[in-house]
Amino acid sequence: MTYSIVARDPATGQLGVAAQSCYFALGSVLPWARAGIGAVATQSMVDPGYGPRCLDLLADGAPAGAALEAVRAGDDGREVRQVGLVDATGLVASFTGSMCIDHVGHAEGDGYSTQANMMAGAGVCEAMAAAFEASHGTLATRLVTALLAAETKGGDARGVMSAALIVVEGERHQHPWQGVLVDVRVDHSPDPLGELARLVQVAEAYHLCDVAEEALVHGDAAGALAGAEAGLALLPGEENLLLSYVGALIGMGRIDEAAAAVQKLVAEKPPWEGIMRAIFDRGMVPLPDGLSFDALLIRPAP
């Protein structure tokens, strides 16, 4: 009783899955993705096992169609299932069981598949496909665009409740939990897609913060500043992002600007003084010789 999309971004290799349903916490059972391997949406009378089983087969080298067929063959309840998946090469496979409830269907395209069941009207899969193909931006934002298009055709016949989205990197990692770029879910909301879109922007801002922190660790202050500024452009004033911003400014020798940012943050939320003092005292954000955290707190504004 859900609509979803699985897709691969050919430019980045990223893989993703997104869905919405009038069902509580669909994010706990429907979306599955593993960096450099694939993404799976398992729905209708959902069997969450399709996710890890298909991904394991993809990881062993099976293409999308063979992986789905192997898992489906071992499922006595397959006629009430609906599944879509995409592998790391962009091959897609989908299946809609004969007992799934109308309006129902799936639509495959170049590097993506949309699937829906128990919809208020026909054309949901086609609307998602058209919107995805016409969209631009990151894979996460394109997936949200596809979900929003489903609502123009009526969406879930029962209404809205929950939504989820996962995007992973195109390159494999040693562990299945690595390489996750966006993993957000809305479990119960009158506007799950609106909230999902907001959370995707938050997730992308925090990813940029992570990029900035990694750059700082490797001594790349300019790269750190670019990442921090990009993150703050998405989430202006977000306190956790300001720490990377301050560290990058210090690394660039822009001490007056760093001091102003520290003073503003501490004035607005005093507990940050103790947090930042500990971070600087432990050398987690290095200060130039002769500069202390206390000096940042009292440095005159530029």
VEXKOL-995613 format. One record per residue (C-alpha): residue number from 1; residue in three letters; x, y, z negated. Coordinates in steps of 0.5 Angstrom, whole numbers. Example, Ala and Ser with C-alpha at 12.3 -4.5 7.8 and 13.67 -1.06 7.14 Angstrom:
BEGIN
<site dolum="1" loke="ALA" X="25" Y="-9" Z="-16"/>
<site dolum="2" loke="SER" X="27" Y="-2" Z="-14"/>
END
This chain:
BEGIN
<site dolum="1" loke="MET" X="0" Y="0" Z="0"/>
<site dolum="2" loke="THR" X="6" Y="4" Z="2"/>
<site dolum="3" loke="TYR" X="9" Y="8" Z="8"/>
<site dolum="4" loke="SER" X="17" Y="8" Z="8"/>
<site dolum="5" loke="ILE" X="23" Y="9" Z="13"/>
<site dolum="6" loke="VAL" X="30" Y="6" Z="13"/>
<site dolum="7" loke="ALA" X="35" Y="9" Z="18"/>
<site dolum="8" loke="ARG" X="42" Y="10" Z="19"/>
<site dolum="9" loke="ASP" X="45" Y="17" Z="21"/>
<site dolum="10" loke="PRO" X="50" Y="16" Z="27"/>
<site dolum="11" loke="ALA" X="54" Y="22" Z="26"/>
<site dolum="12" loke="THR" X="56" Y="20" Z="19"/>
<site dolum="13" loke="GLY" X="54" Y="12" Z="18"/>
<site dolum="14" loke="GLN" X="50" Y="14" Z="12"/>
<site dolum="15" loke="LEU" X="44" Y="9" Z="11"/>
<site dolum="16" loke="GLY" X="38" Y="11" Z="7"/>
<site dolum="17" loke="VAL" X="31" Y="9" Z="5"/>
<site dolum="18" loke="ALA" X="25" Y="13" Z="3"/>
<site dolum="19" loke="ALA" X="18" Y="12" Z="1"/>
<site dolum="20" loke="GLN" X="11" Y="14" Z="-2"/>
<site dolum="21" loke="SER" X="5" Y="11" Z="-5"/>
<site dolum="22" loke="CYS" X="-1" Y="11" Z="-9"/>
<site dolum="23" loke="TYR" X="3" Y="6" Z="-14"/>
<site dolum="24" loke="PHE" X="7" Y="7" Z="-20"/>
<site dolum="25" loke="ALA" X="14" Y="8" Z="-20"/>
<site dolum="26" loke="LEU" X="15" Y="5" Z="-13"/>
<site dolum="27" loke="GLY" X="22" Y="7" Z="-14"/>
<site dolum="28" loke="SER" X="24" Y="1" Z="-18"/>
<site dolum="29" loke="VAL" X="22" Y="-4" Z="-13"/>
<site dolum="30" loke="LEU" X="22" Y="-2" Z="-6"/>
<site dolum="31" loke="PRO" X="28" Y="2" Z="-4"/>
<site dolum="32" loke="TRP" X="35" Y="-2" Z="-4"/>
<site dolum="33" loke="ALA" X="41" Y="0" Z="0"/>
<site dolum="34" loke="ARG" X="49" Y="-1" Z="-1"/>
<site dolum="35" loke="ALA" X="54" Y="3" Z="2"/>
<site dolum="36" loke="GLY" X="57" Y="0" Z="9"/>
<site dolum="37" loke="ILE" X="52" Y="-5" Z="9"/>
<site dolum="38" loke="GLY" X="45" Y="-3" Z="10"/>
<site dolum="39" loke="ALA" X="38" Y="-1" Z="7"/>
<site dolum="40" loke="VAL" X="32" Y="-4" Z="6"/>
<site dolum="41" loke="ALA" X="24" Y="-3" Z="4"/>
<site dolum="42" loke="THR" X="20" Y="-8" Z="1"/>
<site dolum="43" loke="GLN" X="13" Y="-7" Z="1"/>
<site dolum="44" loke="SER" X="6" Y="-9" Z="1"/>
<site dolum="45" loke="MET" X="5" Y="-15" Z="-4"/>
<site dolum="46" loke="VAL" X="12" Y="-13" Z="-6"/>
<site dolum="47" loke="ASP" X="17" Y="-18" Z="-7"/>
<site dolum="48" loke="PRO" X="23" Y="-14" Z="-9"/>
<site dolum="49" loke="GLY" X="28" Y="-20" Z="-8"/>
<site dolum="50" loke="TYR" X="28" Y="-18" Z="-1"/>
<site dolum="51" loke="GLY" X="32" Y="-12" Z="-2"/>
<site dolum="52" loke="PRO" X="38" Y="-16" Z="-5"/>
<site dolum="53" loke="ARG" X="37" Y="-22" Z="-1"/>
<site dolum="54" loke="CYS" X="38" Y="-18" Z="6"/>
<site dolum="55" loke="LEU" X="43" Y="-14" Z="3"/>
<site dolum="56" loke="ASP" X="47" Y="-20" Z="1"/>
<site dolum="57" loke="LEU" X="46" Y="-23" Z="8"/>
<site dolum="58" loke="LEU" X="48" Y="-17" Z="12"/>
<site dolum="59" loke="ALA" X="54" Y="-16" Z="7"/>
<site dolum="60" loke="ASP" X="56" Y="-23" Z="10"/>
<site dolum="61" loke="GLY" X="56" Y="-21" Z="17"/>
<site dolum="62" loke="ALA" X="49" Y="-23" Z="19"/>
<site dolum="63" loke="PRO" X="45" Y="-18" Z="23"/>
<site dolum="64" loke="ALA" X="39" Y="-14" Z="21"/>
<site dolum="65" loke="GLY" X="34" Y="-19" Z="25"/>
<site dolum="66" loke="ALA" X="37" Y="-25" Z="23"/>
<site dolum="67" loke="ALA" X="38" Y="-23" Z="15"/>
<site dolum="68" loke="LEU" X="30" Y="-21" Z="15"/>
<site dolum="69" loke="GLU" X="28" Y="-28" Z="19"/>
<site dolum="70" loke="ALA" X="32" Y="-32" Z="14"/>
<site dolum="71" loke="VAL" X="29" Y="-29" Z="8"/>
<site dolum="72" loke="ARG" X="22" Y="-29" Z="11"/>
<site dolum="73" loke="ALA" X="23" Y="-36" Z="12"/>
<site dolum="74" loke="GLY" X="24" Y="-38" Z="5"/>
<site dolum="75" loke="ASP" X="18" Y="-34" Z="3"/>
<site dolum="76" loke="ASP" X="11" Y="-38" Z="2"/>
<site dolum="77" loke="GLY" X="8" Y="-31" Z="1"/>
<site dolum="78" loke="ARG" X="11" Y="-28" Z="7"/>
<site dolum="79" loke="GLU" X="4" Y="-26" Z="11"/>
<site dolum="80" loke="VAL" X="2" Y="-21" Z="5"/>
<site dolum="81" loke="ARG" X="9" Y="-18" Z="6"/>
<site dolum="82" loke="GLN" X="12" Y="-12" Z="10"/>
<site dolum="83" loke="VAL" X="19" Y="-10" Z="10"/>
<site dolum="84" loke="GLY" X="24" Y="-6" Z="14"/>
<site dolum="85" loke="LEU" X="31" Y="-6" Z="14"/>
<site dolum="86" loke="VAL" X="37" Y="-3" Z="18"/>
<site dolum="87" loke="ASP" X="44" Y="-5" Z="18"/>
<site dolum="88" loke="ALA" X="51" Y="-2" Z="18"/>
<site dolum="89" loke="THR" X="51" Y="-2" Z="26"/>
<site dolum="90" loke="GLY" X="44" Y="1" Z="26"/>
<site dolum="91" loke="LEU" X="41" Y="-5" Z="28"/>
<site dolum="92" loke="VAL" X="34" Y="-5" Z="25"/>
<site dolum="93" loke="ALA" X="29" Y="-11" Z="24"/>
<site dolum="94" loke="SER" X="22" Y="-10" Z="21"/>
<site dolum="95" loke="PHE" X="16" Y="-15" Z="19"/>
<site dolum="96" loke="THR" X="9" Y="-14" Z="18"/>
<site dolum="97" loke="GLY" X="5" Y="-20" Z="15"/>
<site dolum="98" loke="SER" X="-2" Y="-22" Z="18"/>
<site dolum="99" loke="MET" X="-5" Y="-21" Z="11"/>
<site dolum="100" loke="CYS" X="-3" Y="-14" Z="10"/>
<site dolum="101" loke="ILE" X="-9" Y="-9" Z="10"/>
<site dolum="102" loke="ASP" X="-11" Y="-4" Z="15"/>
<site dolum="103" loke="HIS" X="-9" Y="1" Z="17"/>
<site dolum="104" loke="VAL" X="-2" Y="-2" Z="18"/>
<site dolum="105" loke="GLY" X="4" Y="-3" Z="23"/>
<site dolum="106" loke="HIS" X="11" Y="-1" Z="24"/>
<site dolum="107" loke="ALA" X="15" Y="3" Z="29"/>
<site dolum="108" loke="GLU" X="22" Y="2" Z="31"/>
<site dolum="109" loke="GLY" X="27" Y="7" Z="34"/>
<site dolum="110" loke="ASP" X="34" Y="8" Z="35"/>
<site dolum="111" loke="GLY" X="37" Y="7" Z="28"/>
<site dolum="112" loke="TYR" X="31" Y="7" Z="24"/>
<site dolum="113" loke="SER" X="24" Y="3" Z="23"/>
<site dolum="114" loke="THR" X="18" Y="6" Z="20"/>
<site dolum="115" loke="GLN" X="13" Y="2" Z="16"/>
<site dolum="116" loke="ALA" X="6" Y="3" Z="13"/>
<site dolum="117" loke="ASN" X="0" Y="-1" Z="10"/>
<site dolum="118" loke="MET" X="-7" Y="1" Z="7"/>
<site dolum="119" loke="MET" X="-7" Y="8" Z="11"/>
<site dolum="120" loke="ALA" X="-12" Y="13" Z="11"/>
<site dolum="121" loke="GLY" X="-12" Y="13" Z="19"/>
<site dolum="122" loke="ALA" X="-8" Y="10" Z="25"/>
<site dolum="123" loke="GLY" X="-1" Y="13" Z="27"/>
<site dolum="124" loke="VAL" X="3" Y="14" Z="21"/>
<site dolum="125" loke="CYS" X="9" Y="10" Z="23"/>
<site dolum="126" loke="GLU" X="9" Y="14" Z="30"/>
<site dolum="127" loke="ALA" X="8" Y="21" Z="26"/>
<site dolum="128" loke="MET" X="14" Y="19" Z="22"/>
<site dolum="129" loke="ALA" X="18" Y="16" Z="27"/>
<site dolum="130" loke="ALA" X="17" Y="23" Z="32"/>
<site dolum="131" loke="ALA" X="19" Y="27" Z="26"/>
<site dolum="132" loke="PHE" X="25" Y="24" Z="24"/>
<site dolum="133" loke="GLU" X="27" Y="24" Z="31"/>
<site dolum="134" loke="ALA" X="26" Y="31" Z="32"/>
<site dolum="135" loke="SER" X="29" Y="33" Z="25"/>
<site dolum="136" loke="HIS" X="36" Y="36" Z="23"/>
<site dolum="137" loke="GLY" X="40" Y="36" Z="17"/>
<site dolum="138" loke="THR" X="43" Y="31" Z="12"/>
<site dolum="139" loke="LEU" X="40" Y="24" Z="13"/>
<site dolum="140" loke="ALA" X="36" Y="25" Z="6"/>
<site dolum="141" loke="THR" X="33" Y="31" Z="8"/>
<site dolum="142" loke="ARG" X="31" Y="28" Z="15"/>
<site dolum="143" loke="LEU" X="28" Y="22" Z="11"/>
<site dolum="144" loke="VAL" X="24" Y="27" Z="7"/>
<site dolum="145" loke="THR" X="21" Y="30" Z="13"/>
<site dolum="146" loke="ALA" X="19" Y="23" Z="16"/>
<site dolum="147" loke="LEU" X="15" Y="22" Z="9"/>
<site dolum="148" loke="LEU" X="12" Y="29" Z="10"/>
<site dolum="149" loke="ALA" X="9" Y="27" Z="17"/>
<site dolum="150" loke="ALA" X="6" Y="21" Z="14"/>
<site dolum="151" loke="GLU" X="1" Y="26" Z="10"/>
<site dolum="152" loke="THR" X="-1" Y="29" Z="17"/>
<site dolum="153" loke="LYS" X="-4" Y="23" Z="19"/>
<site dolum="154" loke="GLY" X="-8" Y="21" Z="12"/>
<site dolum="155" loke="GLY" X="-2" Y="18" Z="8"/>
<site dolum="156" loke="ASP" X="-4" Y="12" Z="3"/>
<site dolum="157" loke="ALA" X="-12" Y="11" Z="3"/>
<site dolum="158" loke="ARG" X="-12" Y="12" Z="-4"/>
<site dolum="159" loke="GLY" X="-8" Y="18" Z="-5"/>
<site dolum="160" loke="VAL" X="-1" Y="20" Z="-8"/>
<site dolum="161" loke="MET" X="3" Y="18" Z="-14"/>
<site dolum="162" loke="SER" X="10" Y="16" Z="-13"/>
<site dolum="163" loke="ALA" X="16" Y="17" Z="-8"/>
<site dolum="164" loke="ALA" X="23" Y="15" Z="-8"/>
<site dolum="165" loke="LEU" X="29" Y="16" Z="-4"/>
<site dolum="166" loke="ILE" X="36" Y="13" Z="-3"/>
<site dolum="167" loke="VAL" X="42" Y="15" Z="1"/>
<site dolum="168" loke="VAL" X="49" Y="11" Z="1"/>
<site dolum="169" loke="GLU" X="55" Y="12" Z="5"/>
<site dolum="170" loke="GLY" X="57" Y="9" Z="11"/>
<site dolum="171" loke="GLU" X="63" Y="6" Z="9"/>
<site dolum="172" loke="ARG" X="64" Y="-1" Z="4"/>
<site dolum="173" loke="HIS" X="66" Y="0" Z="-3"/>
<site dolum="174" loke="GLN" X="69" Y="-6" Z="-7"/>
<site dolum="175" loke="HIS" X="62" Y="-5" Z="-12"/>
<site dolum="176" loke="PRO" X="55" Y="-5" Z="-10"/>
<site dolum="177" loke="TRP" X="54" Y="1" Z="-14"/>
<site dolum="178" loke="GLN" X="59" Y="5" Z="-11"/>
<site dolum="179" loke="GLY" X="58" Y="10" Z="-5"/>
<site dolum="180" loke="VAL" X="51" Y="12" Z="-7"/>
<site dolum="181" loke="LEU" X="50" Y="20" Z="-5"/>
<site dolum="182" loke="VAL" X="43" Y="21" Z="-7"/>
<site dolum="183" loke="ASP" X="38" Y="16" Z="-11"/>
<site dolum="184" loke="VAL" X="32" Y="20" Z="-14"/>
<site dolum="185" loke="ARG" X="25" Y="18" Z="-15"/>
<site dolum="186" loke="VAL" X="19" Y="21" Z="-18"/>
<site dolum="187" loke="ASP" X="15" Y="15" Z="-22"/>
<site dolum="188" loke="HIS" X="8" Y="19" Z="-23"/>
<site dolum="189" loke="SER" X="6" Y="26" Z="-20"/>
<site dolum="190" loke="PRO" X="0" Y="29" Z="-17"/>
<site dolum="191" loke="ASP" X="6" Y="32" Z="-11"/>
<site dolum="192" loke="PRO" X="11" Y="26" Z="-11"/>
<site dolum="193" loke="LEU" X="13" Y="29" Z="-4"/>
<site dolum="194" loke="GLY" X="14" Y="36" Z="-6"/>
<site dolum="195" loke="GLU" X="18" Y="34" Z="-12"/>
<site dolum="196" loke="LEU" X="22" Y="29" Z="-8"/>
<site dolum="197" loke="ALA" X="24" Y="34" Z="-4"/>
<site dolum="198" loke="ARG" X="26" Y="39" Z="-10"/>
<site dolum="199" loke="LEU" X="30" Y="33" Z="-13"/>
<site dolum="200" loke="VAL" X="34" Y="31" Z="-6"/>
<site dolum="201" loke="GLN" X="36" Y="39" Z="-6"/>
<site dolum="202" loke="VAL" X="39" Y="38" Z="-13"/>
<site dolum="203" loke="ALA" X="42" Y="31" Z="-12"/>
<site dolum="204" loke="GLU" X="46" Y="34" Z="-6"/>
<site dolum="205" loke="ALA" X="48" Y="40" Z="-10"/>
<site dolum="206" loke="TYR" X="51" Y="36" Z="-16"/>
<site dolum="207" loke="HIS" X="54" Y="32" Z="-10"/>
<site dolum="208" loke="LEU" X="58" Y="38" Z="-8"/>
<site dolum="209" loke="CYS" X="60" Y="39" Z="-15"/>
<site dolum="210" loke="ASP" X="63" Y="32" Z="-15"/>
<site dolum="211" loke="VAL" X="67" Y="34" Z="-9"/>
<site dolum="212" loke="ALA" X="69" Y="40" Z="-12"/>
<site dolum="213" loke="GLU" X="71" Y="36" Z="-19"/>
<site dolum="214" loke="GLU" X="75" Y="31" Z="-15"/>
<site dolum="215" loke="ALA" X="78" Y="37" Z="-11"/>
<site dolum="216" loke="LEU" X="80" Y="40" Z="-17"/>
<site dolum="217" loke="VAL" X="83" Y="33" Z="-20"/>
<site dolum="218" loke="HIS" X="88" Y="33" Z="-14"/>
<site dolum="219" loke="GLY" X="90" Y="40" Z="-14"/>
<site dolum="220" loke="ASP" X="86" Y="43" Z="-8"/>
<site dolum="221" loke="ALA" X="83" Y="49" Z="-11"/>
<site dolum="222" loke="ALA" X="81" Y="52" Z="-5"/>
<site dolum="223" loke="GLY" X="77" Y="46" Z="-3"/>
<site dolum="224" loke="ALA" X="74" Y="46" Z="-10"/>
<site dolum="225" loke="LEU" X="71" Y="53" Z="-9"/>
<site dolum="226" loke="ALA" X="68" Y="51" Z="-3"/>
<site dolum="227" loke="GLY" X="64" Y="45" Z="-6"/>
<site dolum="228" loke="ALA" X="62" Y="49" Z="-12"/>
<site dolum="229" loke="GLU" X="60" Y="55" Z="-8"/>
<site dolum="230" loke="ALA" X="56" Y="51" Z="-3"/>
<site dolum="231" loke="GLY" X="53" Y="47" Z="-9"/>
<site dolum="232" loke="LEU" X="51" Y="54" Z="-13"/>
<site dolum="233" loke="ALA" X="48" Y="56" Z="-6"/>
<site dolum="234" loke="LEU" X="43" Y="50" Z="-7"/>
<site dolum="235" loke="LEU" X="42" Y="51" Z="-14"/>
<site dolum="236" loke="PRO" X="44" Y="58" Z="-16"/>
<site dolum="237" loke="GLY" X="46" Y="59" Z="-24"/>
<site dolum="238" loke="GLU" X="46" Y="51" Z="-25"/>
<site dolum="239" loke="GLU" X="50" Y="51" Z="-31"/>
<site dolum="240" loke="ASN" X="53" Y="44" Z="-30"/>
<site dolum="241" loke="LEU" X="56" Y="47" Z="-23"/>
<site dolum="242" loke="LEU" X="59" Y="53" Z="-26"/>
<site dolum="243" loke="LEU" X="64" Y="49" Z="-30"/>
<site dolum="244" loke="SER" X="67" Y="47" Z="-23"/>
<site dolum="245" loke="TYR" X="66" Y="54" Z="-20"/>
<site dolum="246" loke="VAL" X="70" Y="57" Z="-26"/>
<site dolum="247" loke="GLY" X="76" Y="52" Z="-25"/>
<site dolum="248" loke="ALA" X="76" Y="53" Z="-18"/>
<site dolum="249" loke="LEU" X="77" Y="60" Z="-19"/>
<site dolum="250" loke="ILE" X="82" Y="59" Z="-24"/>
<site dolum="251" loke="GLY" X="86" Y="55" Z="-19"/>
<site dolum="252" loke="MET" X="86" Y="60" Z="-14"/>
<site dolum="253" loke="GLY" X="88" Y="66" Z="-19"/>
<site dolum="254" loke="ARG" X="82" Y="69" Z="-19"/>
<site dolum="255" loke="ILE" X="82" Y="70" Z="-27"/>
<site dolum="256" loke="ASP" X="78" Y="76" Z="-28"/>
<site dolum="257" loke="GLU" X="72" Y="73" Z="-24"/>
<site dolum="258" loke="ALA" X="73" Y="66" Z="-28"/>
<site dolum="259" loke="ALA" X="73" Y="70" Z="-34"/>
<site dolum="260" loke="ALA" X="66" Y="74" Z="-32"/>
<site dolum="261" loke="ALA" X="63" Y="67" Z="-31"/>
<site dolum="262" loke="VAL" X="65" Y="64" Z="-37"/>
<site dolum="263" loke="GLN" X="62" Y="70" Z="-41"/>
<site dolum="264" loke="LYS" X="56" Y="70" Z="-38"/>
<site dolum="265" loke="LEU" X="55" Y="63" Z="-39"/>
<site dolum="266" loke="VAL" X="56" Y="63" Z="-46"/>
<site dolum="267" loke="ALA" X="52" Y="69" Z="-47"/>
<site dolum="268" loke="GLU" X="46" Y="66" Z="-44"/>
<site dolum="269" loke="LYS" X="47" Y="59" Z="-48"/>
<site dolum="270" loke="PRO" X="52" Y="60" Z="-54"/>
<site dolum="271" loke="PRO" X="53" Y="52" Z="-54"/>
<site dolum="272" loke="TRP" X="57" Y="52" Z="-48"/>
<site dolum="273" loke="GLU" X="63" Y="56" Z="-52"/>
<site dolum="274" loke="GLY" X="64" Y="50" Z="-56"/>
<site dolum="275" loke="ILE" X="64" Y="45" Z="-50"/>
<site dolum="276" loke="MET" X="68" Y="49" Z="-45"/>
<site dolum="277" loke="ARG" X="73" Y="50" Z="-51"/>
<site dolum="278" loke="ALA" X="74" Y="43" Z="-52"/>
<site dolum="279" loke="ILE" X="75" Y="42" Z="-44"/>
<site dolum="280" loke="PHE" X="80" Y="47" Z="-43"/>
<site dolum="281" loke="ASP" X="84" Y="45" Z="-50"/>
<site dolum="282" loke="ARG" X="84" Y="38" Z="-47"/>
<site dolum="283" loke="GLY" X="87" Y="40" Z="-41"/>
<site dolum="284" loke="MET" X="81" Y="37" Z="-37"/>
<site dolum="285" loke="VAL" X="81" Y="44" Z="-33"/>
<site dolum="286" loke="PRO" X="88" Y="47" Z="-33"/>
<site dolum="287" loke="LEU" X="90" Y="54" Z="-35"/>
<site dolum="288" loke="PRO" X="96" Y="58" Z="-33"/>
<site dolum="289" loke="ASP" X="101" Y="59" Z="-37"/>
<site dolum="290" loke="GLY" X="100" Y="65" Z="-42"/>
<site dolum="291" loke="LEU" X="92" Y="64" Z="-41"/>
<site dolum="292" loke="SER" X="88" Y="62" Z="-47"/>
<site dolum="293" loke="PHE" X="80" Y="60" Z="-47"/>
<site dolum="294" loke="ASP" X="80" Y="66" Z="-52"/>
<site dolum="295" loke="ALA" X="83" Y="70" Z="-47"/>
<site dolum="296" loke="LEU" X="77" Y="69" Z="-42"/>
<site dolum="297" loke="LEU" X="72" Y="70" Z="-47"/>
<site dolum="298" loke="ILE" X="75" Y="77" Z="-49"/>
<site dolum="299" loke="ARG" X="78" Y="79" Z="-42"/>
<site dolum="300" loke="PRO" X="75" Y="86" Z="-39"/>
<site dolum="301" loke="ALA" X="70" Y="85" Z="-34"/>
<site dolum="302" loke="PRO" X="73" Y="87" Z="-27"/>
END
